[in-house]
Amino acid sequence: MWINKGLIITPKKNLWWMQTHAMLPTYEHIKGNLYRIYFSGRNKENKSHIGFAVIELDGDKITVLEYSKEPVLKPGDLGCFDDSGVTPSCILKHKGNIYMYYIGWRPRSSVRMELMPGLAVKVSKDLFKRVKKVPILRRNDNEPISILTAPFVIKEKEKFRMWYVSGIRWINPDLPQYDIKYAESEDGVEWSQSGKVAIPLRKDENALARPFVWKDGRYKMLFSFKKKGKNYQIGYAESDDGIEWKRIDNHGYTPPISDWDNEMQAYPIVIKNEKYEFMLYNGNSYGKMGIGYAVQKRKENI
């Protein structure tokens, strides 16, 4: 049973790049019980920058050891797809490199926003460099809407596999609809987009957000879903092949609510140590107050 432990990573007014928000936790394992949690904070102009907090799993608790003084990735050059903000989505270690798949933000003139995925590689402890200055996914006849975002990537044998958020339509300039689709790649940079839907919208839903995928016998996915007129909740699905998925409603990945997440629970990730599993996620207002967590004993230890 999950226990809601409250907020753990919060905006810091003494850091110019995170005056508000700590949005979309994304982890890199350092060693042992140490993890670097990447997220996006917003500066006084409301532009998202990616920085991190180093955390330690201590029994059933999380301790924050430090925050990055500067962002590890800033918004892109003026006119580029990510010139208005960047948000992390996935960390992948491959052949000695650490890749960050991220979300690029840009406002549009006709609709509220454009969200496209980027890729950066770690060049030092505190800095990532873009692999490409353009998005790694492209609009096409199957996916013509300017929302191709929140990539989550794993590598299996010689194949990279991605699950990502994909725009379906704009109902009005402020209300998009998007589901979760699937793509493959030989190098993790250039992707084949077939338009294959991994998790479709249900009739009462407007949006699915940020998949988080792992393999534990079967493929398992946490994501967020938004019913019409509601805020995000946590969803879960399982798959035998990573392509055809079955949503499971009573999935056991819903933490009890508290004052910081009583309106929204979104963008979850799960980290495990020997005895416990920790769910880090955003609460109300898309992480405006920060990242909180819940903890429960691992099933094999119950």
N, C-alpha and C positions, 0 to 999 in steps of 0.2 A: 504493500500500500504506500502510495506516494505521500510524503510530508512536504508541505510548502515551506521553504526556508526563507523566502523573501528576496529582496533585491540584494545583489552582490557587486555588480559593476555598474557604477552610476556616473552621470556627467560631472566633470570637474571644471569649475569656473576658472581655475588657475591655468588650464590648458586651452589655448585659443581655438583649437580644432574641435573641441567637444564641449561647447557651451550648453547644448541640449542633446538629448538622445544618446543611446548606446544600442544601435540597431543591428539585428541579424547576426547573432553569435556564430562564429566559424572557428574550428579549433585546429591547432597544430600541436602534436605531441612532442614535447622536448625530450624528456626522459623520466622514468619512474612515474611519480605522481605529479610531475610538473607539466603544465600545458600553457600554450600561448593562445589566448582567445582574441581573435580579430573581430572588429565590429566597426560600424561607421558612427562617428559623432558629427554634429553639425556646428559650424562656426556662427558668428553673429549675423552673417548674411544668409544663414539657413542652407549652406552648401555642405554636403556630406564629404567627409574625409575618412580614410581607413587608418585606424591605429589599433593598439592591442593592450590587453592586460595579461600579466603572467599570474596564473593561479596555481595553487597546490591543493590536491585532494588529501584531506587529513581526516581519516576515519570516515564519518558520514557528513563532514563539513567541507566547505570550500573557503580557502583563504586567498585574498588578493595580495600579491607581493609587490607589484609595481604596475605603473601605467607608462606607455610610451610617451615621451615628452613631445615628440613630433609625429605627424602621420607617416605611415610607411608608403602610402599611395595617395596622391592628391588628384583633384579633378584634372581632366585633360585640357589640351589647348583649346582656345576659343574656336568654336565651330565644329569641334569633334563631337562624337556621340556621347562622350562622358564629361563635357565641359561644365556641367552644373552639379556634378556629384558622383561619388563612387561608393559602393557598398560591397563587402565581401560576400561570397556565396559558398565557396568550396576551396579547400587546400588539398593538393595532391603532391605526394613525394614520388619522383620518378627519375631514376638514373642519377642520383646525387643532387638533383635540383628540387626546389620547392616551388610549385606553381600555384598561383592564386587565380581562380576563376571569379570574376566579379561582375557587378551590375553597374552599368553606366547610365546616369540620369541626364535627361535633357528635356526642357519644356518645349511644347509645341504651340504653334499659333492656332490650330483648329481644335485640338483636343488637349486634355490636361497635362499629359506627359508622354515621353518616349523612354522606353527602357530597353537597353540592348546589352549583350554580354561581352565582356572583355577578358583578356588573359595577361597576367604579369608574372615575372619570375623573380625570385628572391636573389638579390645581389649582395646583401649584407644583413646583419641582424635587424637593422632598423629601416630597410629600404627595399622596395620592389620596383622593377623596371618593366614597362609594357613590352610584351612580345610583339604586339601589333598595335597600331594606332586606330585601327578600324575594328568593328565588332567581329567576333568569331562565328556568329550565325548571321544568316542573311534572310531578308524578306523574299518571298517567292509566291507563286500562284496558290500554293497550299497554305502559306502563312503570310498574308499580305499586310497584317497589322503590325505597327511599330512597337510591339511588346514581344520580345524574344529574350528571356531573361532568367535570372536565378539559376544558373547552371550548376548541377551537381554531377561530378565526374568520378568514376572509378576505372581502374585498369585491370583487365583480366587477360592473361596470356599476351597475345599480340594485338588486342583490341581495346580501345578506349570506349567507354559507354557513358552517355550523358542523359540525364533527365532534366527537363527545363520547363519553365513557364512559357506558354505560347498564347498570343492574343487571338481571339476568335472574331470579335466585333466590338465596336463602340455603340452602346445603346444611346448615349448622348455624350456631349463633349467632356463630361465629368464621370462617366460610368462605363468602364471597359468590362468585357468578359474575357476570361482566359482560363485554360486548362493546363495539364501537364503532358508534355510530349517526350519522345525518345529519339536519340540520334546516336550515330557511331562514327568513329574516326580511327585512322591508322597511326596518327602522330599526336593527337590531342589538341591540334591547332586547326586543321582543316576538317570540317564536319560534313557528313552526308545527312541531309535532312529529307526524310521521306514523308514527314507530316504524321507519323504514327502516333496515335494518342495512347498514352500510358494510363492516365487517370482522367476520365471524362467528367464534365460537370453534371451534377444532378439537376433535375428540373427546378428545384428551389434554390439553386446556388448561382452566384455571379462570378466567383473567382476561386482558384486554387493557387497556393503560393509555396515557394521555396521547398522543393523536395530534399529530404535527407535520407540517403540510402545506405544500407549495410547488408552483409550476407551472414546469416547465422542458420545454416542448413538451407533455408529458403532466403530469397531476397525480401527485405523488409524496408518499408518507407514510411517516414513521418512527413507530414506536410500540413499546410493550413488550408482551411476552407471557409468561405464566407457565404452564408445564406443571404438571400435578398433582404435588405434592410437591417442586417445584423453585422457584427464585427467578427473577426477571425476566431476560429476554434481549431483545436488540434485534431487532425485526421491520421489514419493509419491504414496501410495496405500491405498485402503479401503477394509474392509471385514465385513461380517455379523457375522462370526463365528471364525475369527482369523486363519482359515485354508485355505480357498479359498479366494484369494485376486485379486482385480482388480486394475491395474495400471492406474493412471489418469495423463495425460501429462500436461494439463493446470491446475495445482493444486494450484497455488498461493503461493508456498513456495520457490520461487526463488528470493533471494535478488538482487538488482541492484549491478553490479560489481564495484569494486574500484581497486586501484593499488595493494592491498595486496591479492586480490582473483580473478584477471582477467584471471588466467589460470586454477584455480581449486576452487571448492566449495564442501566441503566434511564433513562427520560425524556430521550432524546437530542434535541439541536437541532444544526443545522449553520449556521455562518457562513462566508462566503467573502471573501477578498481577491483581489488580482489573480493571485496565483500558487498560493495554498493554500486548502484548506477545512479548517475546524476543527469537530470534533464535541465539544460539551460535554455531559456526562451525569453521572449519579450512579452510584456503585458500591455496595459492600456496605452492608447495613442501611439502605437507602433514603436514602442521602446523609448518614449520621451523621458521616462523616469529611469530607464536603464534596463539591465539584464538581471533577471532573477533566476532562481533554481529551485527544483524539488529533488528529493532523494528517496530511494527505497532500497531495501535489501535485494541483492541479486537472487533470482528465483532458486538457484541451486544452493543458496545459503539459508533459505527459509525452512 
